[in-house]
Amino acid sequence: MLRVFRITSIMEGLSYLTILSVTLGVLSREYVFHIGMTHGVLLMLYLVLSLMVANKENWSLKVWLPIFLASLIPFAFILVELYLQKAAAGDSAMLTPSKT
């Protein structure tokens, strides 16, 4: 579940940057509907998956809220990905038996 959320987080962040590039005039406005619809679906999927992962991983509101708010800030998805990589590495280290 965490892996799917991480992929969705990256896709949502990239779609947000894409829609901002339309606003800035980098991309043609012909694609606004398609890019906007894709971003909207990814944003809703991000929200639902973040709630599911938060429940499964027993995240507190102090962990979940910044992750959710990161979906509203450009480039913040990179920080979320770094946090989730660190959390996943910590979990796998705890599951691996140490050789002592």
N, CA, C and O atoms as CSV, one atom per row, in Angstrom:
chain,resi,resn,atom,element,x,y,z
A,1,MET,N,N,0.824,-1.193,0.000
A,1,MET,CA,C,0.000,0.000,0.000
A,1,MET,C,C,0.872,1.263,0.000
A,1,MET,O,O,0.572,2.234,-0.695
A,2,LEU,N,N,1.945,1.237,0.782
A,2,LEU,CA,C,2.848,2.390,0.840
A,2,LEU,C,C,3.503,2.645,-0.512
A,2,LEU,O,O,3.699,3.794,-0.908
A,3,ARG,N,N,3.837,1.576,-1.210
A,3,ARG,CA,C,4.466,1.718,-2.534
A,3,ARG,C,C,3.513,2.394,-3.524
A,3,ARG,O,O,3.925,3.259,-4.297
A,4,VAL,N,N,2.258,2.000,-3.495
A,4,VAL,CA,C,1.254,2.603,-4.383
A,4,VAL,C,C,1.072,4.081,-4.036
A,4,VAL,O,O,0.927,4.919,-4.925
A,5,PHE,N,N,1.081,4.394,-2.737
A,5,PHE,CA,C,0.953,5.789,-2.326
A,5,PHE,C,C,2.148,6.609,-2.791
A,5,PHE,O,O,1.987,7.746,-3.234
A,6,ARG,N,N,3.344,6.042,-2.693
A,6,ARG,CA,C,4.536,6.771,-3.136
A,6,ARG,C,C,4.478,7.060,-4.627
A,6,ARG,O,O,4.817,8.162,-5.057
A,7,ILE,N,N,4.057,6.089,-5.416
A,7,ILE,CA,C,3.937,6.286,-6.873
A,7,ILE,C,C,2.884,7.357,-7.172
A,7,ILE,O,O,3.098,8.231,-8.012
A,8,THR,N,N,1.755,7.279,-6.481
A,8,THR,CA,C,0.686,8.259,-6.676
A,8,THR,C,C,1.155,9.652,-6.268
A,8,THR,O,O,0.812,10.640,-6.918
A,9,SER,N,N,1.935,9.735,-5.197
A,9,SER,CA,C,2.452,11.020,-4.739
A,9,SER,C,C,3.333,11.670,-5.801
A,9,SER,O,O,3.216,12.866,-6.067
A,10,ILE,N,N,4.198,10.890,-6.395
A,10,ILE,CA,C,5.081,11.429,-7.433
A,10,ILE,C,C,4.268,11.853,-8.658
A,10,ILE,O,O,4.495,12.927,-9.217
A,11,MET,N,N,3.324,11.007,-9.072
A,11,MET,CA,C,2.503,11.344,-10.240
A,11,MET,C,C,1.664,12.595,-9.982
A,11,MET,O,O,1.516,13.435,-10.869
A,12,GLU,N,N,1.117,12.723,-8.777
A,12,GLU,CA,C,0.314,13.895,-8.436
A,12,GLU,C,C,1.175,15.149,-8.432
A,12,GLU,O,O,0.755,16.195,-8.925
A,13,GLY,N,N,2.366,15.048,-7.885
A,13,GLY,CA,C,3.270,16.201,-7.866
A,13,GLY,C,C,3.663,16.645,-9.261
A,13,GLY,O,O,3.709,17.841,-9.552
A,14,LEU,N,N,3.945,15.679,-10.122
A,14,LEU,CA,C,4.304,16.017,-11.500
A,14,LEU,C,C,3.119,16.602,-12.263
A,14,LEU,O,O,3.291,17.503,-13.084
A,15,SER,N,N,1.911,16.090,-11.993
A,15,SER,CA,C,0.735,16.648,-12.668
A,15,SER,C,C,0.465,18.072,-12.188
A,15,SER,O,O,-0.002,18.911,-12.959
A,16,TYR,N,N,0.758,18.343,-10.924
A,16,TYR,CA,C,0.605,19.697,-10.393
A,16,TYR,C,C,1.583,20.651,-11.084
A,16,TYR,O,O,1.216,21.764,-11.461
A,17,LEU,N,N,2.810,20.209,-11.243
A,17,LEU,CA,C,3.797,21.038,-11.953
A,17,LEU,C,C,3.390,21.245,-13.409
A,17,LEU,O,O,3.619,22.313,-13.976
A,18,THR,N,N,2.795,20.235,-14.006
A,18,THR,CA,C,2.345,20.343,-15.396
A,18,THR,C,C,1.230,21.370,-15.519
A,18,THR,O,O,1.237,22.196,-16.432
A,19,ILE,N,N,0.280,21.320,-14.607
A,19,ILE,CA,C,-0.825,22.283,-14.691
A,19,ILE,C,C,-0.338,23.698,-14.388
A,19,ILE,O,O,-0.875,24.666,-14.927
A,20,LEU,N,N,0.668,23.825,-13.536
A,20,LEU,CA,C,1.253,25.149,-13.302
A,20,LEU,C,C,1.995,25.654,-14.530
A,20,LEU,O,O,2.010,26.857,-14.794
A,21,SER,N,N,2.606,24.753,-15.278
A,21,SER,CA,C,3.308,25.174,-16.492
A,21,SER,C,C,2.322,25.657,-17.554
A,21,SER,O,O,2.676,26.501,-18.378
A,22,VAL,N,N,1.094,25.140,-17.550
A,22,VAL,CA,C,0.065,25.657,-18.453
A,22,VAL,C,C,-0.303,27.074,-18.024
A,22,VAL,O,O,-0.471,27.960,-18.861
A,23,THR,N,N,-0.424,27.277,-16.725
A,23,THR,CA,C,-0.771,28.596,-16.202
A,23,THR,C,C,0.300,29.628,-16.547
A,23,THR,O,O,-0.012,30.781,-16.844
A,24,LEU,N,N,1.555,29.210,-16.505
A,24,LEU,CA,C,2.653,30.124,-16.812
A,24,LEU,C,C,2.881,30.302,-18.310
A,24,LEU,O,O,3.706,31.117,-18.722
A,25,GLY,N,N,2.158,29.550,-19.116
A,25,GLY,CA,C,2.262,29.697,-20.559
A,25,GLY,C,C,3.318,28.831,-21.213
A,25,GLY,O,O,3.603,29.001,-22.399
A,26,VAL,N,N,3.907,27.907,-20.470
A,26,VAL,CA,C,4.916,27.016,-21.042
A,26,VAL,C,C,4.259,25.994,-21.970
A,26,VAL,O,O,4.805,25.661,-23.022
A,27,LEU,N,N,3.088,25.501,-21.574
A,27,LEU,CA,C,2.327,24.564,-22.402
A,27,LEU,C,C,1.089,25.264,-22.953
A,27,LEU,O,O,0.616,26.253,-22.392
A,28,SER,N,N,0.580,24.739,-24.049
A,28,SER,CA,C,-0.601,25.310,-24.685
A,28,SER,C,C,-1.838,25.124,-23.806
A,28,SER,O,O,-1.966,24.129,-23.094
A,29,ARG,N,N,-2.732,26.085,-23.869
A,29,ARG,CA,C,-3.966,26.014,-23.089
A,29,ARG,C,C,-4.975,25.026,-23.665
A,29,ARG,O,O,-6.038,24.819,-23.080
A,30,GLU,N,N,-4.659,24.422,-24.792
A,30,GLU,CA,C,-5.552,23.425,-25.386
A,30,GLU,C,C,-5.696,22.197,-24.499
A,30,GLU,O,O,-6.699,21.487,-24.575
A,31,TYR,N,N,-4.714,21.948,-23.671
A,31,TYR,CA,C,-4.683,20.726,-22.870
A,31,TYR,C,C,-5.162,20.924,-21.438
A,31,TYR,O,O,-5.028,20.020,-20.613
A,32,VAL,N,N,-5.717,22.093,-21.131
A,32,VAL,CA,C,-6.107,22.406,-19.760
A,32,VAL,C,C,-7.116,21.390,-19.221
A,32,VAL,O,O,-6.971,20.925,-18.091
A,33,PHE,N,N,-8.120,21.044,-19.997
A,33,PHE,CA,C,-9.149,20.125,-19.515
A,33,PHE,C,C,-8.545,18.768,-19.167
A,33,PHE,O,O,-8.794,18.233,-18.087
A,34,HIS,N,N,-7.759,18.220,-20.074
A,34,HIS,CA,C,-7.197,16.878,-19.859
A,34,HIS,C,C,-6.197,16.868,-18.705
A,34,HIS,O,O,-6.211,15.960,-17.874
A,35,ILE,N,N,-5.341,17.867,-18.656
A,35,ILE,CA,C,-4.349,17.936,-17.575
A,35,ILE,C,C,-5.051,18.190,-16.237
A,35,ILE,O,O,-4.699,17.591,-15.221
A,36,GLY,N,N,-6.037,19.077,-16.247
A,36,GLY,CA,C,-6.774,19.377,-15.020
A,36,GLY,C,C,-7.556,18.189,-14.502
A,36,GLY,O,O,-7.585,17.939,-13.297
A,37,MET,N,N,-8.191,17.452,-15.405
A,37,MET,CA,C,-8.949,16.265,-15.003
A,37,MET,C,C,-8.007,15.210,-14.425
A,37,MET,O,O,-8.312,14.593,-13.404
A,38,THR,N,N,-6.875,15.008,-15.072
A,38,THR,CA,C,-5.894,14.038,-14.579
A,38,THR,C,C,-5.383,14.443,-13.205
A,38,THR,O,O,-5.289,13.614,-12.299
A,39,HIS,N,N,-5.058,15.708,-13.055
A,39,HIS,CA,C,-4.563,16.193,-11.762
A,39,HIS,C,C,-5.629,16.040,-10.678
A,39,HIS,O,O,-5.319,15.638,-9.557
A,40,GLY,N,N,-6.865,16.353,-11.002
A,40,GLY,CA,C,-7.947,16.229,-10.021
A,40,GLY,C,C,-8.151,14.797,-9.547
A,40,GLY,O,O,-8.329,14.545,-8.356
A,41,VAL,N,N,-8.122,13.874,-10.481
A,41,VAL,CA,C,-8.270,12.456,-10.122
A,41,VAL,C,C,-7.088,12.004,-9.269
A,41,VAL,O,O,-7.269,11.308,-8.270
A,42,LEU,N,N,-5.879,12.400,-9.666
A,42,LEU,CA,C,-4.698,12.020,-8.891
A,42,LEU,C,C,-4.711,12.644,-7.498
A,42,LEU,O,O,-4.276,12.010,-6.536
A,43,LEU,N,N,-5.203,13.870,-7.378
A,43,LEU,CA,C,-5.289,14.521,-6.075
A,43,LEU,C,C,-6.263,13.786,-5.154
A,43,LEU,O,O,-5.973,13.585,-3.975
A,44,MET,N,N,-7.411,13.389,-5.690
A,44,MET,CA,C,-8.372,12.642,-4.880
A,44,MET,C,C,-7.813,11.274,-4.492
A,44,MET,O,O,-7.993,10.822,-3.362
A,45,LEU,N,N,-7.135,10.619,-5.435
A,45,LEU,CA,C,-6.507,9.330,-5.141
A,45,LEU,C,C,-5.431,9.496,-4.079
A,45,LEU,O,O,-5.304,8.655,-3.189
A,46,TYR,N,N,-4.654,10.574,-4.164
A,46,TYR,CA,C,-3.622,10.886,-3.174
A,46,TYR,C,C,-4.238,11.027,-1.783
A,46,TYR,O,O,-3.715,10.486,-0.809
A,47,LEU,N,N,-5.342,11.751,-1.695
A,47,LEU,CA,C,-6.005,11.958,-0.415
A,47,LEU,C,C,-6.495,10.636,0.163
A,47,LEU,O,O,-6.247,10.343,1.332
A,48,VAL,N,N,-7.179,9.846,-0.633
A,48,VAL,CA,C,-7.712,8.566,-0.150
A,48,VAL,C,C,-6.577,7.630,0.262
A,48,VAL,O,O,-6.636,7.013,1.326
A,49,LEU,N,N,-5.550,7.523,-0.574
A,49,LEU,CA,C,-4.434,6.638,-0.244
A,49,LEU,C,C,-3.672,7.123,0.986
A,49,LEU,O,O,-3.206,6.313,1.786
A,50,SER,N,N,-3.544,8.445,1.141
A,50,SER,CA,C,-2.841,8.947,2.327
A,50,SER,C,C,-3.604,8.582,3.594
A,50,SER,O,O,-2.992,8.248,4.609
A,51,LEU,N,N,-4.917,8.641,3.546
A,51,LEU,CA,C,-5.717,8.248,4.707
A,51,LEU,C,C,-5.598,6.745,4.975
A,51,LEU,O,O,-5.505,6.324,6.128
A,52,MET,N,N,-5.600,5.949,3.922
A,52,MET,CA,C,-5.472,4.500,4.086
A,52,MET,C,C,-4.102,4.127,4.658
A,52,MET,O,O,-4.006,3.302,5.567
A,53,VAL,N,N,-3.046,4.738,4.119
A,53,VAL,CA,C,-1.696,4.449,4.601
A,53,VAL,C,C,-1.529,4.958,6.030
A,53,VAL,O,O,-0.900,4.295,6.855
A,54,ALA,N,N,-2.087,6.130,6.324
A,54,ALA,CA,C,-1.999,6.669,7.684
A,54,ALA,C,C,-2.657,5.730,8.682
A,54,ALA,O,O,-2.156,5.545,9.790
A,55,ASN,N,N,-3.765,5.146,8.296
A,55,ASN,CA,C,-4.449,4.200,9.170
A,55,ASN,C,C,-3.627,2.921,9.332
A,55,ASN,O,O,-3.486,2.405,10.441
A,56,LYS,N,N,-3.094,2.422,8.240
A,56,LYS,CA,C,-2.329,1.176,8.280
A,56,LYS,C,C,-1.007,1.340,9.033
A,56,LYS,O,O,-0.602,0.451,9.781
A,57,GLU,N,N,-0.341,2.471,8.834
A,57,GLU,CA,C,0.964,2.717,9.450
A,57,GLU,C,C,0.852,3.382,10.826
A,57,GLU,O,O,1.864,3.657,11.470
A,58,ASN,N,N,-0.373,3.638,11.270
A,58,ASN,CA,C,-0.633,4.291,12.560
A,58,ASN,C,C,0.047,5.664,12.663
A,58,ASN,O,O,0.674,5.988,13.671
A,59,TRP,N,N,-0.093,6.461,11.595
A,59,TRP,CA,C,0.453,7.809,11.608
A,59,TRP,C,C,-0.436,8.691,12.471
A,59,TRP,O,O,-1.658,8.543,12.477
A,60,SER,N,N,0.182,9.596,13.189
A,60,SER,CA,C,-0.584,10.578,13.945
A,60,SER,C,C,-0.984,11.712,13.000
A,60,SER,O,O,-0.571,11.752,11.841
A,61,LEU,N,N,-1.783,12.614,13.516
A,61,LEU,CA,C,-2.191,13.774,12.719
A,61,LEU,C,C,-0.989,14.653,12.399
A,61,LEU,O,O,-0.969,15.323,11.367
A,62,LYS,N,N,0.017,14.656,13.280
A,62,LYS,CA,C,1.230,15.445,13.057
A,62,LYS,C,C,2.043,14.919,11.879
A,62,LYS,O,O,2.821,15.665,11.285
A,63,VAL,N,N,1.877,13.664,11.539
A,63,VAL,CA,C,2.565,13.082,10.379
A,63,VAL,C,C,1.703,13.229,9.135
A,63,VAL,O,O,2.196,13.616,8.076
A,64,TRP,N,N,0.407,12.919,9.261
A,64,TRP,CA,C,-0.474,12.917,8.091
A,64,TRP,C,C,-0.724,14.320,7.543
A,64,TRP,O,O,-0.708,14.516,6.327
A,65,LEU,N,N,-0.953,15.288,8.411
A,65,LEU,CA,C,-1.317,16.631,7.951
A,65,LEU,C,C,-0.248,17.271,7.068
A,65,LEU,O,O,-0.596,17.800,6.013
A,66,PRO,N,N,1.040,17.253,7.443
A,66,PRO,CA,C,2.049,17.810,6.524
A,66,PRO,C,C,2.130,17.042,5.197
A,66,PRO,O,O,2.386,17.635,4.149
A,67,ILE,N,N,1.915,15.741,5.245
A,67,ILE,CA,C,1.933,14.966,4.002
A,67,ILE,C,C,0.772,15.382,3.112
A,67,ILE,O,O,0.930,15.487,1.896
A,68,PHE,N,N,-0.388,15.618,3.704
A,68,PHE,CA,C,-1.520,16.089,2.913
A,68,PHE,C,C,-1.277,17.505,2.389
A,68,PHE,O,O,-1.527,17.779,1.216
A,69,LEU,N,N,-0.799,18.396,3.237
A,69,LEU,CA,C,-0.558,19.779,2.820
A,69,LEU,C,C,0.519,19.873,1.739
A,69,LEU,O,O,0.539,20.827,0.962
A,70,ALA,N,N,1.401,18.897,1.692
A,70,ALA,CA,C,2.434,18.878,0.655
A,70,ALA,C,C,1.830,18.735,-0.735
A,70,ALA,O,O,2.463,19.106,-1.724
A,71,SER,N,N,0.620,18.206,-0.823
A,71,SER,CA,C,-0.023,18.081,-2.132
A,71,SER,C,C,-0.452,19.442,-2.677
A,71,SER,O,O,-0.784,19.557,-3.856
A,72,LEU,N,N,-0.449,20.460,-1.841
A,72,LEU,CA,C,-0.869,21.800,-2.253
A,72,LEU,C,C,0.294,22.719,-2.584
A,72,LEU,O,O,0.094,23.831,-3.072
A,73,ILE,N,N,1.516,22.255,-2.318
A,73,ILE,CA,C,2.705,23.091,-2.507
A,73,ILE,C,C,3.561,22.502,-3.628
A,73,ILE,O,O,3.915,21.325,-3.572
A,74,PRO,N,N,3.897,23.295,-4.641
A,74,PRO,CA,C,4.740,22.766,-5.725
A,74,PRO,C,C,6.089,22.268,-5.185
A,74,PRO,O,O,6.673,22.880,-4.291
A,75,PHE,N,N,6.556,21.184,-5.724
A,75,PHE,CA,C,7.831,20.537,-5.392
A,75,PHE,C,C,7.863,19.886,-4.002
A,75,PHE,O,O,8.864,19.262,-3.650
A,76,ALA,N,N,6.806,20.015,-3.214
A,76,ALA,CA,C,6.800,19.401,-1.884
A,76,ALA,C,C,6.689,17.885,-1.969
A,76,ALA,O,O,7.014,17.190,-1.007
A,77,PHE,N,N,6.233,17.362,-3.106
A,77,PHE,CA,C,6.142,15.914,-3.253
A,77,PHE,C,C,7.525,15.269,-3.157
A,77,PHE,O,O,7.636,14.093,-2.809
A,78,ILE,N,N,8.568,16.023,-3.461
A,78,ILE,CA,C,9.939,15.502,-3.336
A,78,ILE,C,C,10.272,15.277,-1.866
A,78,ILE,O,O,10.878,14.264,-1.518
A,79,LEU,N,N,9.886,16.202,-1.008
A,79,LEU,CA,C,10.124,16.044,0.423
A,79,LEU,C,C,9.325,14.874,0.995
A,79,LEU,O,O,9.812,14.144,1.857
A,80,VAL,N,N,8.101,14.705,0.510
A,80,VAL,CA,C,7.282,13.569,0.953
A,80,VAL,C,C,7.949,12.264,0.547
A,80,VAL,O,O,8.010,11.323,1.338
A,81,GLU,N,N,8.446,12.203,-0.676
A,81,GLU,CA,C,9.117,10.989,-1.149
A,81,GLU,C,C,10.362,10.688,-0.308
A,81,GLU,O,O,10.602,9.537,0.055
A,82,LEU,N,N,11.138,11.703,-0.006
A,82,LEU,CA,C,12.326,11.501,0.838
A,82,LEU,C,C,11.932,11.002,2.230
A,82,LEU,O,O,12.589,10.118,2.782
A,83,TYR,N,N,10.871,11.561,2.792
A,83,TYR,CA,C,10.405,11.116,4.099
A,83,TYR,C,C,9.933,9.659,4.046
A,83,TYR,O,O,10.258,8.862,4.925
A,84,LEU,N,N,9.169,9.324,3.013
A,84,LEU,CA,C,8.643,7.963,2.903
A,84,LEU,C,C,9.756,6.956,2.630
A,84,LEU,O,O,9.685,5.821,3.102
A,85,GLN,N,N,10.783,7.350,1.875
A,85,GLN,CA,C,11.937,6.460,1.672
A,85,GLN,C,C,12.647,6.206,2.993
A,85,GLN,O,O,13.032,5.076,3.294
A,86,LYS,N,N,12.818,7.257,3.771
A,86,LYS,CA,C,13.482,7.125,5.062
A,86,LYS,C,C,12.652,6.243,6.004
A,86,LYS,O,O,13.197,5.402,6.719
A,87,ALA,N,N,11.346,6.443,5.997
A,87,ALA,CA,C,10.470,5.640,6.843
A,87,ALA,C,C,10.482,4.171,6.404
A,87,ALA,O,O,10.493,3.270,7.243
A,88,ALA,N,N,10.481,3.939,5.101
A,88,ALA,CA,C,10.509,2.564,4.591
A,88,ALA,C,C,11.836,1.892,4.918
A,88,ALA,O,O,11.867,0.707,5.248
A,89,ALA,N,N,12.927,2.638,4.829
A,89,ALA,CA,C,14.238,2.076,5.162
A,89,ALA,C,C,14.314,1.746,6.644
A,89,ALA,O,O,14.897,0.731,7.024
A,90,GLY,N,N,13.732,2.588,7.480
A,90,GLY,CA,C,13.709,2.330,8.920
A,90,GLY,C,C,12.880,1.113,9.266
A,90,GLY,O,O,13.255,0.332,10.141
A,91,ASP,N,N,11.745,0.942,8.582
A,91,ASP,CA,C,10.895,-0.219,8.816
A,91,ASP,C,C,11.575,-1.508,8.380
A,91,ASP,O,O,11.490,-2.522,9.072
A,92,SER,N,N,12.254,-1.473,7.228
A,92,SER,CA,C,12.915,-2.685,6.750
A,92,SER,C,C,14.119,-3.036,7.624
A,92,SER,O,O,14.450,-4.210,7.785
A,93,ALA,N,N,14.772,-2.018,8.187
A,93,ALA,CA,C,15.895,-2.282,9.084
A,93,ALA,C,C,15.406,-2.920,10.380
A,93,ALA,O,O,16.096,-3.755,10.965
A,94,MET,N,N,14.227,-2.529,10.821
A,94,MET,CA,C,13.674,-3.101,12.042
A,94,MET,C,C,13.199,-4.537,11.808
A,94,MET,O,O,13.212,-5.350,12.732
A,95,LEU,N,N,12.780,-4.853,10.581
A,95,LEU,CA,C,12.290,-6.201,10.285
A,95,LEU,C,C,13.427,-7.180,10.024
A,95,LEU,O,O,13.248,-8.384,10.201
A,96,THR,N,N,14.586,-6.694,9.609
A,96,THR,CA,C,15.714,-7.561,9.301
A,96,THR,C,C,16.410,-7.977,10.594
A,96,THR,O,O,16.796,-7.120,11.389
A,97,PRO,N,N,16.576,-9.279,10.814
A,97,PRO,CA,C,17.257,-9.706,12.033
A,97,PRO,C,C,18.745,-9.339,11.983
A,97,PRO,O,O,19.407,-9.512,10.960
A,98,SER,N,N,19.244,-8.838,13.089
A,98,SER,CA,C,20.636,-8.443,13.130
A,98,SER,C,C,21.496,-9.648,13.461
A,98,SER,O,O,21.078,-10.550,14.187
A,99,LYS,N,N,22.701,-9.650,12.919
A,99,LYS,CA,C,23.639,-10.749,13.145
A,99,LYS,C,C,24.608,-10.332,14.244
A,99,LYS,O,O,25.584,-9.627,13.989
A,100,THR,N,N,24.333,-10.770,15.456
A,100,THR,CA,C,25.215,-10.437,16.578
A,100,THR,C,C,25.774,-11.655,17.218
A,100,THR,O,O,26.537,-11.554,18.179
